[in-house]
Amino acid sequence: MEVDRGVTLSEALLRHDKWLEKKGIKNANFAVVTWSNWDCRVMLESECRFKKIRKPPYFNRWINLRIPFSEVFGAVRCNLKEAVEIAGLAWQGRAHCGLDDAKNTARLLALLMHRGFKFSITNSIMWQAAERSLIWRQYPEQPSVYPYCPFKAKDMNNPIIPYLPYCYCGVKSCMNVIRKPGPKQGCLFYGCGGFSVTRGPRCHYFEWVST
Ligand SMILES: [Zn+2]
């Protein structure tokens, strides 16, 4: 995030999301690309948690450009600036300025793409504490909708288990299934993770589970 003319993190995420939508990327098969795992695994995750911001789910899986870079150039222990220069590009802008780092990461990515490198997801934030979030609970005021537990504990190591996004309360959401007969019957969605039997959901978070 740019510090000089900064916006808040939630505003930046919102603008970024709108930009993805405008560019037709949001519903396409796309991936976040970063240099190292720090941004997605630690920084964004913890800051969103701390500020109780709902993090868009596409930040839960990413390509750590270090991996393809080291496969192509062999150099593993170098920083982004060094990597850009090893690849034969001139560094542009300031190092450790978020925006310039992002631009140079993109240039390095473009170079590897031109070389025909086939990219795939290198890391993801898996469902953590999913077992606790998926306790069967009832929505007394919404009889057509019941929380759903599609995965049993024995499946917890299964890599296809999806992440649980955060609801507006800043906690892991709960996965539910539409039980009401109709075109959406059986469809999965994420709902408020702060649900309690006595008070119901604490926020209006709702998102379809994309399959
Ligand atoms: Zn909530």
Boltz pocket constraint, residues with backbone or C-beta under 6 A from the ligand:
constraints:
  - pocket:
      binder: B
      contacts: [[A, 167], [A, 168], [A, 169], [A, 170], [A, 191], [A, 192], [A, 193], [A, 194], [A, 195], [A, 201], [A, 202], [A, 203], [A, 204], [A, 205]]
      max_distance: 6.0
